Amino acid sequence: MIDREQVRKVAHLARLELTPEEEEKFTTQLGSILDYFEQLSELDVSNVPPTTRAIDVSNVTRPDNLQPYPNREAILQSSPQQEGEFFKVPKILNEE
């Protein structure tokens, strides 16, 4: 079981300022959560493989094939500034 002093300590470590009402509320809520975890620890999971998700998830990606854009001049014309074949952008790094 968790008590208010432990809630205060966790709040202090997390840099949280809690009112006395919040301390009481979190003490009750965290106690319920810890009780639930204790119930879960009673389950036999020795034959259950560890997982990080309840369902399988895989990234759907496509190959990254570089191709020149057919209408490069139209893109350059739509930019606020250009220099030759390139976009001109403001300098963001100092030379120092």
Residue, then its C-alpha position, 0 to 999 in steps of 0.5 A: m500500500i502507498d501512503r501520503e508521504q510516498v506520494r509527496k516524495v514522488a511528487h517532489l521528484a517529479r517537480l509537482e506541487l500537489t494540494p492536500e486534496e490532490e495528495e489524498k486523491f493520488t494516494t487512493q488512486l495509486g493504491s488502487i493501481l498497485d493493488y491491481f498489479e498485485q492481482l496481476s502478479e498472481l497470474d501464471v505467465s510462464n508460458v506466455p511470450p513477452t510482448t511490447r504490444a497486444i497486437d502485431v504492428s509493422n511499418v508499411t513503407r515503400p522503397d525510397n526511389l529518387q527521381p527528378y521532378p519533371n517540371r522543376e522550373a515551375i517549382l523554382q518559379s513559385s519560390p520567393q527567391q531563387e539563385g540559379e537552379f536553387f531555392k534561396v533561403p535566409k542564412i540561419l548559421n553564423e560563420e563563427 
